[in-house]
Amino acid sequence: MSRTFAALAHPNYRWFISGQAVTNIGTWMQRVAQDWLVLEVTHGDAVALGLVTALQFLPFIVLAPVAGVVADRVSPRKVLAVTGSLGAVAAGSLAAATIAGAAGIGLIFVAGAVLGVAAAFDQPARQALVGRLVPRSSLANAVALNSATFNLARIIGPALAGLAIAAVGSGPVFAVNSASFLVAVGTLAFVRPAAVEHGPGDAADRVTLRAGIAYLRSRPDLLVVLAAVGLAAIFAFNYSITIALMATAEFHRGAAEFGLLGAALSLGSITGSLLSARRQGPVGLRFVLVAGVAFGAVTAVSGLMPNYVWFALALPFCGLAALTFSVAAQSYLQLHTAPELRGRVMGVYVLVFFGSNPVGAPLLGWISMQFGPRWGLIGGGVLAAVGLLVLAWFVARRGIARPAAASGVAERSHEPVPVH
């Protein structure tokens, strides 16, 4: 099998990624149909649309650290089964109400909040489970393929949703998403994750957030990666805002042209994921920081493009750079974290990424309003690149590297041992 898809050689991972591919497409279909339904029910109320979006993402900020503890304390497979079932009920209820013509904004708010809570617990558990499905040598490849699957769904899902809404309305789209959750839950029955050995003093009943924070404090290399993710999320990962402003305010284009820009970015994201999957050898701290600086620089350069066509041609490179950095950061955290603490570390990662992004959105919006849309990209990219260069200088000055002794269990080269 090609090294790009090496993780697929492992049956556990094949079952897992198959279910995730289906549910990711369903999730993106739901997001489009949900936004359409909100505007339909409220007669175009943008505030209501923003509230639904906030209800889906706020749980990530509030619950991610707790979700990380749950992912380490409870079998991640069981957590994903519960979150998938909860998502199926929420989407199914919204489907039934919409088809019956009884969907109101209150029900949409509740469904959005339930899906947000489920997703907040899903993310750390999903990350922790991947580390138990493949041997260490295939882990970085598995992380990259996860990203490729997600980005491919980001293209396919909205396209299918648009066709379905036009043909049969929003209700059946929600029903499809409910079924996609059940497919993902069903595939988990065939997954046999590796057992995780807890060290002395870290038995399951002592898996706490405090222990996870203490572990991170002892691992400056992991803290550096999390800081890099935070800088990138604040200043460069806000393409939903910067691209929209470039399309409308700078180039004066409509919805179709804006959609093409999103497709161009996604094309680069998929390419970046697949190229990362082909990468051999361990991901080092230096590579993470260099990839982050490159990401910031490419983002800044895209803001200098003279017209719509050149900007569209630049966006695939932004997507490629963004996913190269993102996959590198996730791979480093996964590979260099002790397995029994992986859920908590990835919970902090989810908190940093989703918590930093909303901080940067108003800032970049203000910069764009004050100095023009281009400066949202130029300023954000430069600030991200400079911040990461300063972080790299700090790492070099302090001599920070992955301490072999601190990584403990994480450094064992293991083949998964199935447990039921």
N, C-alpha and C positions, 0 to 999 in steps of 0.2 A: 504493500500500500504506500502511496506517495507520502512523503514526510509531512506534507501540508495537512493530511488527514490522519496522522499517526494514531491519535487518541481513539479513532473509530475502530481500531483493531481490538479494543476491549469491549466485550458485550455489555458490561454494566453501563459504560459511557454511551454506547449506541442507543440503548433503551432510554437513558436519561435525556440525551440531546434530541431524540425524536419527539419525546413529549414536550420538551421546551420549545422546539421549533413550532409545533402546532399551537401551543398556548400563547407564544409571543405574537404570532399572527392574529390570533383572536383578540389579544389585548389591544393591539394597535387598531383593529377594526372597531373595538368598543370605544376607544378614545374619540375617534372621528364621529361615530354615531352619537355618542354622548354629547359632544359639543353641538352637533346639529340639533339634537332634541332639545337641549337647553335653549338655544336661540329660537327654536320653533315654539316651545312652551311659553317663553317669556317675551316673545315678540322682539327679539334682538337685544336683550339686556346683557351688555358686556360685563357688568358687575357680577351678575349671577354666574356667568361663564367663568370669571376669575375665581369666584368662591368655590365652584366645583373643582377647579384645578387645584386650588389651595388645600381643599379637603383631602385630595388624593396624595399630595406631597408633604403636607405638614406631619403626618404620622412618621415619615422617615426621620425627621429631625427629632421628634419627641421619643420615639420608640426604638430607634436603631441600636443603641447600646444595650438595652434590655433584650432585644431580639437576638443580639450576639450571645448573651449569656444563655438564652434558651437554646440556641443552636449548639452550644457546647454541652449543656446539661441534658438535653433530650436528643434522641436520634434525629438528625436532620431530615431523614426520609419521612419520619412521622410528622415533623413540623410542616414539610411541604405537602403532605397528604391533607393536613388540616387546613392550611392556607388555600390550597387548591379547591377543596370542598367548599370553603367559605366563599371564595370567589365565584364558584359555580352557582351557589345559592343567590348571591347578590345580583349577578348578571341575569340569572334565570328569572328572578322576581321582577327585575326591571323589564325584561322581555315580555313577560306575561301582562304586566300593567300597560306597557306601550301598545301591544297588540290589541288589548281590550279598550284602548283609548282612555285609560284612567291614570296615566303617568303625569304626576305633578312635579313641581320643582322640589318639593320636600322629599319625595321618594328618590329623586335623582341625587339630592344632597346625601341622603342616607346611604344609597348604593355606592356613591363615590367615596364616602368616608370608610365604609366597610372594605372596599377594594384597596384603599390606601393603607389601612391597618394590616390587611392580609399581605400586601406587597412589602411592607416594612419588616415583617417577620420572615417573609419569603427570601429576601435578598441575602442576609447573612447565612441562613440555612443552606441556600443553594450553593453559595461559595464554599461553605464547609464541606458539603456533600461531594462536590467535584474532586476535592483532595483525597477522598476515600474511594473513588471509582477507578482511578488510573495510578500506575506507579509513578514515582517522583520524576522519572525521565520523560514522562508524557504529560506532566501537569501543565507546563507552560503552553503546550499545544492545545490542551483541552480548554484552557482559559481563552485562548485566541479564537478557537472555534465557537465557543459560547458567544463571544462578541460578534463574530461574523453572522451567526444565526440571528442574533438580536437585530443587527443592522439590516439584514435581508428582510426580516419581518417588518421593519420600519418602512420599507418600500412596498412590499406586497400587501400588508394589512390595510393601509389607507386607500390604496388603489381598489382593492376588493370591496372595502366599505363604501366607497363612493358609488361603485356600480350597483351594489346591493341596495343602498338607500334609494337610489333613483328607481330601482326596479320594484322593490317590495317594502321600503320604509325602514325605519330604525329598529323596530321590534325584533325582526328576524336576525338582525346583526347581533343584538345582545344574546339571542338564543344560541347563535354560533359560538360566541365567546364562552357561554356557559358550558357548551359541549366540549370546547377546547380545553377548559380546565379539567373536565372529567377524563379526557384523553391523557393529559399529563399525569393525573393521579393514578390512572390505570397502569401507565408504564412503570410507575414506581414499584408496583408489585413484582416486577421482574428484576429490580435492581438489588444487588447484594453488596452493600458498602463494606469497606474494610473496618475492622474493629480499631478503636483508639485506646491505647493504654494510658491510663492516668498515672502520673508519677506520685511518689509519696507526698502526702499532704494536699494532693489535688484530686481527691476522690470526687465522684459526681456530686455528692451533697455539699462540697466545698467549692463548686464552680461559681464564682462570684464576679461581679463587675470590678470590685476592688482588686482582685487577683489579676484580672486582665489589665487594668491600669498599671499595676505594679510591674507586670511583665513588660509592658510598653516602655515604662520609665527605665527599665534595665536594657532596653534595646534602642539606642540612639539611631541606628540605621533605619529601623522601622518608622521612628518618629520623623526622620528626614523625608522618607517616601510620603508619609501622610501630609507633611507640610507642603511638599511639592504638589500633591493632589489638590490641597486647599488653594494654593496660589493659582494653579491652572483653572480650577473651578470658578474662582472669583473673577478672574480677568479674561479668560479666553474661552471658556466652555458655555458661553451664552449666545450661541449662534441663532437660536430661535428669535432673539431680539435684534441682534446686529444685522442678520441677513434680511429680516423683514423691513428694517429701516432703510437698508441699502436699496432694496427692490422698490419700495414705495416712494421714499423721500428723496433719494439720490438719483435713481434712474427712472422714476415715475412709471413703473410697470404695474401690471395688474396681477390678479390671483394666479393665472396660468403661468406667467413668467416667474412668480415667486415659487410656485410648486416645482418648476424646473430647477431652480437654485437648490431647493431641498433635496431633489433627486441627485444633483451633482455632488452635494456634500455626502450623501449616503453612499454613492458609488465609491468615493474615496475612502469612506469608513470601512466598507466591505473589503476593499483592496488592502487597506492597512491591516485589517484583522487576518486576512489570508497570508500576507507577507510575514506577519508576526508568527503565524502558525508554522511557517517554513523555517523560521529561525532555529538553529541548533545551539546547544550549549546553554548554561545557566545565565539568567538575567542578572547583571551586576548593578550596583548602586550608581556607578558612573553612567551606565547606559540609560538608566531611568532619568537622570538629570539632563543628560545631553538630549534625549528625546523630548523632554519638557521644554528646554530652551529652543529647540528647533520648532516645536509646536507654536510657541509664542511668536517666533520670528516669522513663520509662514502666515500666521494670522495677521500680523502687522502688515506684511507685504500685500496680502489680499485687499486691504483697505486702500492701497495705492492704485489699484487697477482703474484705467481711464474710462471704461464704459461697461455696459451690462455684459457683453460677450466675453470680454477679458476677465471680468469678475466671475462669471460662470465657469470659465476655464481654470481659474485659480482655486475654486472651492474643492474640487477633488483632492488637491494637495493638502488643503486644510483638514479634510476628513481623514486622509491617510496619516498625517502627522498626529492628529488628535488620538486616533485609535492606536497608533504605535506607542504613544506615551501611556495611554490608559491601560493597554494590555501589559506593557512593561511594568507599570506600577502594581497592577493586580497580581501579576506573576511573581514579582519579587515578594510581595506580602504573603502569598500562598506558599511559595517555596521555602521561605526563611522564617516561617512561624511554626512553633511547635504544634502538632496536629490537635492536641487537646485544648489549645487556646485559639485555634483558627477562627472559630465562630465569633469570639469576642473581638479579635483584631479586625475581622472583616466587618463587624458591626460598627466599629469606630470609623472604618473606611467609608461605609455607607453614610454615616453621620457627617463626616468631613465633606464628602462629595456633594450630597444633597443639601447640606446645611450651608456650604459656602456659595453654592450657585445662586440662591436667592439674594445673598448679600451683594454679589457682583451685578445682578440684573438692574437694580435701581441706579447703581453707580454708573454703569455703562450707558443706561438710558439718559442720565443727566448729562454725561459727557457728549452724547450724540445730539441732545437738544441744544446744548450750549455752543458746541464747536462744529457740528455737522455729523451726519451718519458715519462718514469715513473714520472719524476719530474714535468711534466706539471700537472699531477693529484695530486701528493703528495704536491707539492709547492702550487698549486692553492687551494687545499682543506684546507691546513693548514692556508694559508693567509686568506681565507674566514672565517674559524672557529675562528681564533685569532681576526680578525677584528670585528666579531659579538660578541665575548666575551667582547672585549673592549667597544663596544656599549652597551652591557647589563650592564657592570659596570657603565658606564656613566648614564644610565637610573636609576639604583639603587641609585647612589650617588646624582643625581639631584631630585630624587623622581618623575620622570615623569610618569604620568598615564593619562588615558583618562579623561579630565575635563568635568564633566557633563554639566556645564553651557555652555561650548564652543561648545558642539555638537548640541545644539539647536534642530532643526527640526529632526535631524537624530535619535533622541532617541524616536520619537513617534512610538508606535506600531500601524501600520495601515494596513487595508485591501485595496487593490487597488480599486480606484474609476474609472471606465471606462470613457474615453473621446474619441471623434470621430474626 
